[in-house]
Amino acid sequence: MNTDNVVVDAGIPAPADLRRVLGHFATGVAVITAHDGTRPLGFTCQSVVSVSLDPPYVSFCPAKSSTSWPLLREAGALCVNILAREQSALCRQFAVRGADKFAGVAWDRAGNGAPALAGVLAQLEVTVEFEHDAGDHTVVLARIGDLRAVEGAEPLLFYKGGFGGFAA
C-alpha cells in the first residue's frame, strides 16, 4: 500500500494537507436553494450529511466567506437538491461567486417555496433549526419537512478534487 505520510507540526496539519488527505473521502454534491420573495438563491455544497431520523435532521456546512449563505438563511425555507451524476456543470455553476447562478437552470417551487432544481437525484425541503460556529465554516442543522428521490439515477460524487460517479 502506497501512502503519503503527512508530517504534522505541533499537532496542527496544514490546510493543503487537510484538503489532500480528506479528499480521499468521496462525498455527494448538493445545491442548497432558497427564494427571498424576489429571486432564487443557491450555492453548491458537498458537506450534506444525515444527522437524525427522529427528529429528521440533516446538516451542511457553508463557508463563512459565502456571500450566498446569509441570504439563504434570511429566506428561511430551503431545498437541498442532491445532484445526479450528469450534473457536474450545474455544480460548477452554483459554485461561482457573484454569477447569475440560475441562468438557464430549470426549476420549480418546492412545497416550501424554495427552488427545486430539475433533474436532480433527490430533494429535501428543510428549515434551519441551529447553527454552530466551526472555524472557517458554519455547521447548520436543518429539520426535514418533505423529501423525494428519483429511483435508478446515479449520484454525482466529489473525490480528490474531481467529479465522477459510482461503480458497483
N, C-alpha and C positions, 0 to 999 in steps of 0.2 A: 504494500500500500504506500503510495507516494503522498507525503504530507508536507505542507509548507508550515513550519512552526513559526508562530508569532512570538516575538520577544516583547514581553510586557514590562515597561519601565514604571517602577513604583506602583504596580498593580493597576495601571490605567492604560488600556490599549488605545492606540492611535485611531482616529476616525477612519483613516484609509484601511487599516487592518480590520476594524469592525465591519466596514462595508464589504470587504473582500471575503471574510470568513462567514458572516451572516448571509451573504449572497448564495451560499450553498443550501440555504433553506428555501425551497420553492414555495411561492405564495400565489394565491389567486389575485386577480386585479378587479377593482370596482371603481365606479364613478359615483360619488356621493352628490346628490342633486337636491335643490330646493327651488321654490318660486317666491319672490319677495312681493308679489302682487303687481309688479311692473314687468319683471323679466325673469327668465330662468337663470339659475346659477349652478355651478358644479365644479368639482375637482377630482382628479384621479387619486386613488388611494389603494395601497397594497397591504395595509395593516388591518384589514377587517378580520375579526375573529368572533366565533360563537363564545358567549360567556356563560349563559344560564338558560335552561329550558323552562324553569318555573321560579320566578317570572321570566318571560322570554327577553333576553338581553343579547345584544351584540356590542362590540367595541371597535373603535377605529381611532387612528392617531394622526390628526393633521399637524403639519409643521407649524411652529409659532410664527414663521415667516410668511405663512399663507395669507394672501390678501382675500381669498375666497371664503375661507372658513368663518371669519367673523360675520360675513353677510349671510351665510347659510344658517349659522347659529341663531341669528336675529329672526330669520324666517320661521324657524321652529320645526315645521313638518319636513322631514327628509325622506329621500328614497335612496337606498343602497342598491345600485344597479351592478350586478355581478356580470362581468364581461365574458362573452363567448370567445372561443379560440381565434376566430377570424376578425376580431375587433381591436387588434393592436393599434391601428391608425386612430381609432376613436380614443383609445387610452392616451396616445400621444397628444391628441387634440385638446383633451381636458387637462393635460399636464402643463400647458403653456400659460404663463402668467400674462394677464392683460389682453389676451386674444378674445374674439367672439367665439367662445367655446361651443356654442350651439349652432354655428353656421353650417348649414347643410345636414344637420342631425335630425332624424325623425324621432318624435316623442309625443306622448300624450300625457294627460294628467293622471297620476295615480289617485287612488281613493282619498288620500290625504292632501291632494293638490300639488304635490311635488312632481317634477318631471320624471316620467317613466320612459326610459330610452328604449327604442325599438330594437329587436333582435338580440337582446341580452339573454344570458343563461338563467338568471333568477333576479327577483326584486324583493326587497324588504322595505316596507313602509315603517318608518321609525320616528320617535320623538326623543330628544335629548333629555336624560334624567340627571346625569352627573358629568362633571369634568374634573380632571386632576392634572396638575402641573407635572410634567415629566421631562425635565431637561429642555431640549430644543423642540419638543413636541408637546401636545396636549392629549391625554387619554380621555376619550369620550365614551361614556356608557349610554347606550340608547335602547329604549324599550321597543320591541317589535309589535306593531299593531296588525299588520296584514302581510302576507307573503305569497309568492308564487314562483314556480320554476318551470322550465321547458325540459321535458324528458328527452334523452337521446342526444342533446347538444353537448359539446365538449368545452371545458373551461380554457380561458386564456391564463397562462402561467408566466410568472416572472422568476427567472433563475439566472444567477451570476451575471446580472446586468442586461439580460436579453429576454425576449418573449418566445414562447413556444406553447406546446400542447401536451397532453397526457397520452402516454403509450402504455397499454397494459402489458 
